[in-house]
Amino acid sequence: MARSKTSNAWLREHVNDHYVHLAKAEGWRSRAAFKLIEIDDKDRLLKPGEVVVDLGATPGGWSQVAIKRVGDSGRVFALDLLDFHPIPGVEFLQGDFREQAVLDGTDGTSNRGGGAGGGSNSPTTESGTGGSGVVIIRYVAQTQTDTPVVE
């Protein structure tokens, strides 16, 4: 199947994009990493010890930035329907974040930094993160559907 004119134009623009080249040179998974860096430098959202939930995380540029900014005392949960190549320290849950089994980490698709999930990696566990990430997940999930997802 032949590419459309707009598809070719996007590809040409993407291949020549300064931030795409810079991301590759600096080891970021996507040019989007620079967007989060810019936002965080301005607004100071990511602090050491914070809990971050990256929804729609693949390919992982934002998760890479988040784990560096929150440090060893923080936690980053990356959630996506698509597969996610491990990032050291980032806990990945594959599936629809609006489904309780995914949030509970009980469907066998969670892992931390590429290893097999040991114990619960869920952003909703009592001993896990504490809550700010859960509130974000609940809010986003409820704005996308008419029914509450997490009680």
ZAMARVEX-572798 format. One line per field, with one value per residue: residue number from 1; x, y, z of N, C-alpha, C in turn. Coordinates in nm, 2 decimals. Layout:
<pts>
num	(NUM  ...)
n.east	(X  ...)
n.north	(Y  ...)
n.up	(Z  ...)
ca.east	(X  ...)
ca.north	(Y  ...)
ca.up	(Z  ...)
c.east	(X  ...)
c.north	(Y  ...)
c.up	(Z  ...)
</pts>
This chain:
<pts>
num	(1  2  3  4  5  6  7  8  9  10  11  12  13  14  15  16  17  18  19  20  21  22  23  24  25  26  27  28  29  30  31  32  33  34  35  36  37  38  39  40  41  42  43  44  45  46  47  48  49  50  51  52  53  54  55  56  57  58  59  60  61  62  63  64  65  66  67  68  69  70  71  72  73  74  75  76  77  78  79  80  81  82  83  84  85  86  87  88  89  90  91  92  93  94  95  96  97  98  99  100  101  102  103  104  105  106  107  108  109  110  111  112  113  114  115  116  117  118  119  120  121  122  123  124  125  126  127  128  129  130  131  132  133  134  135  136  137  138  139  140  141  142  143  144  145  146  147  148  149  150  151)
n.east	(0.08  0.06  0.21  0.04  0.03  0.04  0.13  0.39  0.49  0.49  0.67  0.91  0.94  0.97  1.20  1.39  1.38  1.50  1.48  1.43  1.67  1.84  1.73  1.78  2.06  2.11  2.00  1.73  1.41  1.21  1.13  0.95  1.05  1.19  0.98  0.86  1.08  1.11  0.86  0.87  1.10  1.01  0.77  0.82  0.72  0.79  0.94  1.20  1.11  0.85  0.54  0.48  0.25  0.25  0.05  -0.04  0.22  0.42  0.65  0.82  0.96  0.88  0.86  1.13  1.24  1.09  1.17  1.43  1.40  1.25  1.40  1.56  1.40  1.15  0.86  0.78  0.51  0.44  0.19  0.03  -0.14  0.00  0.31  0.60  0.93  1.16  1.25  1.50  1.40  1.14  0.80  0.60  0.27  0.07  -0.21  -0.55  -0.59  -0.83  -0.94  -0.99  -0.83  -0.59  -0.50  -0.47  -0.27  -0.29  -0.32  -0.09  0.08  0.25  0.57  0.88  1.11  1.19  1.22  1.05  0.73  0.73  0.55  0.32  0.29  0.12  -0.02  -0.23  -0.21  -0.22  0.02  0.18  0.20  0.07  -0.11  -0.14  -0.10  -0.30  -0.53  -0.50  -0.52  -0.78  -0.93  -0.87  -0.96  -1.23  -1.31  -1.31  -1.51  -1.85  -1.90  -1.79  -1.46  -1.27  -1.34)
n.north	(-0.12  0.22  0.51  0.80  1.15  1.31  1.14  1.08  1.34  1.38  1.18  1.27  1.52  1.42  1.26  1.46  1.61  1.81  1.75  1.48  1.37  1.47  1.34  1.07  1.08  1.14  0.93  0.91  0.77  0.88  1.19  1.33  1.33  1.56  1.75  1.69  1.74  2.02  2.11  2.03  2.16  2.42  2.41  2.24  1.98  1.71  1.57  1.45  1.14  1.14  0.99  0.87  0.83  0.71  0.73  0.56  0.50  0.39  0.49  0.53  0.76  0.97  0.82  0.76  1.01  1.08  0.88  0.94  1.20  1.16  0.99  0.73  0.72  0.76  0.65  0.51  0.43  0.28  0.26  0.09  -0.02  -0.13  -0.32  -0.27  -0.19  -0.27  -0.03  0.05  0.05  0.14  0.06  -0.16  -0.19  -0.37  -0.32  -0.21  0.08  0.14  -0.09  -0.29  -0.52  -0.48  -0.25  -0.36  -0.53  -0.80  -0.95  -1.07  -0.92  -0.74  -0.57  -0.48  -0.27  -0.45  -0.71  -1.01  -0.96  -0.91  -0.97  -0.71  -0.47  -0.27  0.05  0.10  -0.03  -0.06  -0.07  0.02  0.30  0.51  0.72  0.97  0.91  0.73  0.88  1.04  0.84  0.75  0.98  1.04  0.81  0.82  1.04  0.95  0.78  0.70  0.55  0.49  0.37  0.27  0.19)
n.up	(0.00  -0.09  0.05  0.18  0.08  0.31  0.50  0.40  0.42  0.70  0.78  0.65  0.79  1.05  1.04  0.99  1.22  1.48  1.76  1.75  1.66  1.87  2.09  2.03  2.03  2.30  2.43  2.50  2.47  2.32  2.15  2.31  2.57  2.60  2.62  2.86  3.03  2.99  3.08  3.35  3.44  3.44  3.60  3.82  3.89  3.93  4.20  4.42  4.56  4.49  4.35  4.04  3.77  3.46  3.20  2.91  2.83  2.65  2.40  2.63  2.69  2.87  3.11  3.15  3.20  3.43  3.62  3.66  3.78  4.01  4.16  4.37  4.59  4.50  4.30  3.98  3.78  3.48  3.25  2.99  2.69  2.49  2.44  2.65  2.66  2.92  3.17  3.39  3.73  3.67  3.70  3.53  3.40  3.20  3.00  3.02  3.20  3.32  3.41  3.69  3.75  3.62  3.75  4.00  3.95  3.92  3.70  3.60  3.43  3.52  3.60  3.75  3.64  3.44  3.55  3.67  3.81  4.15  4.43  4.50  4.25  4.22  4.17  4.34  4.58  4.93  5.08  4.88  4.70  4.83  4.73  4.57  4.30  4.26  4.29  4.06  3.86  3.91  3.86  3.59  3.47  3.53  3.39  3.14  3.10  3.17  3.40  3.73  3.78  3.97  4.29)
ca.east	(0.00  0.14  0.19  -0.03  0.12  0.05  0.22  0.53  0.54  0.52  0.79  1.02  0.96  1.01  1.34  1.47  1.35  1.62  1.47  1.44  1.82  1.89  1.68  1.86  2.20  2.11  1.95  1.59  1.33  1.13  1.15  0.86  1.12  1.22  0.86  0.84  1.19  1.07  0.75  0.92  1.20  0.93  0.67  0.87  0.62  0.85  1.03  1.24  1.02  0.71  0.49  0.43  0.18  0.26  -0.06  0.00  0.36  0.50  0.77  0.88  1.04  0.84  0.90  1.27  1.26  1.03  1.25  1.55  1.37  1.20  1.51  1.54  1.29  1.02  0.82  0.72  0.43  0.41  0.08  0.00  -0.20  0.11  0.42  0.69  1.06  1.18  1.34  1.54  1.33  1.00  0.71  0.51  0.15  0.02  -0.35  -0.64  -0.59  -0.97  -0.98  -0.94  -0.73  -0.47  -0.46  -0.43  -0.15  -0.32  -0.33  0.03  0.15  0.33  0.70  0.95  1.24  1.22  1.21  0.92  0.67  0.74  0.46  0.23  0.35  0.01  -0.03  -0.34  -0.20  -0.21  0.16  0.25  0.24  0.01  -0.24  -0.16  -0.11  -0.43  -0.62  -0.49  -0.58  -0.93  -0.98  -0.86  -1.05  -1.37  -1.34  -1.31  -1.62  -1.96  -1.91  -1.67  -1.38  -1.21  -1.42)
ca.north	(0.00  0.34  0.61  0.92  1.27  1.36  1.04  1.11  1.47  1.36  1.10  1.36  1.61  1.35  1.22  1.58  1.69  1.83  1.68  1.34  1.34  1.49  1.23  0.95  1.10  1.14  0.80  0.91  0.68  0.97  1.34  1.37  1.35  1.71  1.82  1.68  1.82  2.16  2.14  2.01  2.27  2.54  2.40  2.16  1.88  1.59  1.59  1.32  1.07  1.14  0.88  0.91  0.73  0.75  0.66  0.55  0.52  0.34  0.41  0.54  0.88  1.04  0.74  0.78  1.14  1.07  0.80  1.02  1.31  1.12  0.92  0.60  0.72  0.77  0.53  0.54  0.33  0.30  0.18  0.10  -0.13  -0.18  -0.37  -0.17  -0.24  -0.23  0.08  0.02  0.12  0.17  -0.06  -0.15  -0.27  -0.37  -0.33  -0.09  0.13  0.15  -0.23  -0.31  -0.63  -0.41  -0.16  -0.45  -0.60  -0.94  -1.02  -1.13  -0.85  -0.63  -0.60  -0.36  -0.26  -0.56  -0.84  -1.06  -0.89  -0.98  -0.90  -0.63  -0.35  -0.19  0.18  0.11  -0.11  0.01  -0.06  0.07  0.44  0.61  0.78  1.07  0.84  0.66  0.98  1.07  0.73  0.75  1.10  1.02  0.70  0.86  1.14  0.89  0.69  0.74  0.48  0.49  0.25  0.23  0.24)
ca.up	(0.00  -0.10  0.16  0.14  0.08  0.44  0.57  0.35  0.47  0.84  0.79  0.62  0.90  1.17  1.02  1.00  1.34  1.57  1.88  1.73  1.66  2.00  2.18  2.00  2.08  2.45  2.49  2.53  2.39  2.23  2.16  2.41  2.69  2.61  2.66  3.01  3.09  2.98  3.18  3.49  3.47  3.47  3.71  3.93  3.92  3.97  4.31  4.48  4.65  4.44  4.28  3.91  3.69  3.32  3.13  2.77  2.85  2.54  2.42  2.76  2.71  2.99  3.22  3.16  3.27  3.56  3.72  3.70  3.86  4.14  4.22  4.43  4.69  4.43  4.22  3.85  3.72  3.34  3.21  2.85  2.62  2.41  2.51  2.70  2.69  3.05  3.21  3.53  3.83  3.63  3.72  3.41  3.40  3.06  3.00  3.03  3.34  3.37  3.45  3.82  3.75  3.58  3.87  4.11  3.91  3.94  3.57  3.56  3.33  3.58  3.63  3.79  3.57  3.35  3.61  3.69  3.92  4.27  4.52  4.42  4.19  4.19  4.22  4.43  4.70  5.06  5.11  4.77  4.68  4.91  4.70  4.47  4.17  4.26  4.26  3.92  3.78  3.92  3.79  3.44  3.43  3.54  3.29  3.01  3.09  3.25  3.52  3.81  3.76  4.09  4.41)
c.east	(0.09  0.11  0.12  0.07  0.14  0.14  0.37  0.58  0.57  0.65  0.91  1.04  1.01  1.16  1.43  1.46  1.47  1.60  1.47  1.59  1.88  1.85  1.76  2.00  2.21  2.05  1.81  1.51  1.24  1.16  1.06  0.93  1.15  1.10  0.84  0.96  1.16  0.96  0.79  1.02  1.12  0.84  0.71  0.77  0.68  0.96  1.08  1.14  0.88  0.67  0.44  0.37  0.18  0.16  -0.03  0.15  0.46  0.53  0.85  0.97  1.01  0.87  1.05  1.30  1.21  1.12  1.38  1.52  1.32  1.30  1.47  1.43  1.15  0.98  0.75  0.64  0.40  0.30  0.05  -0.07  -0.09  0.22  0.52  0.82  1.10  1.28  1.37  1.46  1.18  0.92  0.61  0.39  0.09  -0.13  -0.42  -0.64  -0.73  -1.02  -0.91  -0.83  -0.59  -0.42  -0.41  -0.30  -0.17  -0.33  -0.20  0.11  0.23  0.48  0.77  1.09  1.28  1.22  1.07  0.86  0.67  0.65  0.37  0.30  0.24  0.02  -0.15  -0.33  -0.18  -0.06  0.25  0.28  0.18  -0.10  -0.24  -0.17  -0.24  -0.54  -0.62  -0.55  -0.73  -0.99  -0.98  -0.95  -1.19  -1.41  -1.36  -1.44  -1.73  -1.97  -1.78  -1.59  -1.32  -1.29  -1.34)
c.north	(0.12  0.44  0.73  1.04  1.32  1.27  1.06  1.24  1.46  1.29  1.19  1.46  1.54  1.31  1.34  1.66  1.69  1.75  1.53  1.30  1.36  1.38  1.10  0.97  1.10  1.02  0.80  0.83  0.76  1.11  1.40  1.39  1.49  1.79  1.81  1.75  1.97  2.20  2.13  2.12  2.40  2.53  2.31  2.06  1.75  1.62  1.45  1.27  1.07  1.01  0.93  0.80  0.78  0.66  0.67  0.57  0.48  0.46  0.43  0.66  0.96  0.96  0.75  0.91  1.13  0.99  0.87  1.13  1.27  1.04  0.78  0.60  0.74  0.64  0.58  0.41  0.36  0.20  0.20  -0.03  -0.20  -0.24  -0.26  -0.23  -0.18  -0.11  0.05  0.11  0.15  0.05  -0.05  -0.24  -0.26  -0.40  -0.20  -0.04  0.14  0.01  -0.25  -0.42  -0.57  -0.33  -0.25  -0.53  -0.75  -1.02  -1.08  -1.05  -0.74  -0.67  -0.47  -0.37  -0.38  -0.70  -0.88  -0.98  -0.97  -0.91  -0.81  -0.50  -0.25  -0.05  0.20  0.04  -0.02  0.03  0.00  0.22  0.54  0.69  0.88  1.01  0.78  0.76  1.02  0.97  0.73  0.87  1.08  0.92  0.74  0.96  1.08  0.80  0.74  0.67  0.48  0.36  0.19  0.28  0.27)
c.up	(0.00  0.01  0.10  0.14  0.22  0.52  0.53  0.41  0.62  0.86  0.76  0.73  1.02  1.15  1.03  1.12  1.43  1.69  1.87  1.73  1.80  2.10  2.15  2.05  2.23  2.51  2.53  2.43  2.29  2.25  2.27  2.54  2.71  2.65  2.81  3.08  3.10  3.08  3.32  3.53  3.51  3.59  3.83  3.98  3.98  4.08  4.36  4.57  4.60  4.37  4.15  3.84  3.55  3.24  2.98  2.75  2.73  2.44  2.55  2.78  2.84  3.12  3.25  3.24  3.41  3.66  3.76  3.80  4.00  4.22  4.29  4.53  4.63  4.36  4.09  3.81  3.57  3.30  3.06  2.80  2.54  2.50  2.54  2.73  2.83  3.07  3.36  3.63  3.80  3.64  3.61  3.43  3.26  3.07  3.01  3.17  3.40  3.42  3.59  3.83  3.71  3.69  3.98  4.08  3.92  3.81  3.52  3.46  3.39  3.60  3.67  3.72  3.49  3.41  3.63  3.81  4.04  4.37  4.44  4.38  4.17  4.25  4.32  4.56  4.82  5.09  5.00  4.77  4.77  4.85  4.59  4.33  4.16  4.22  4.11  3.83  3.79  3.85  3.64  3.40  3.43  3.44  3.15  2.99  3.19  3.39  3.60  3.79  3.88  4.21  4.53)
</pts>
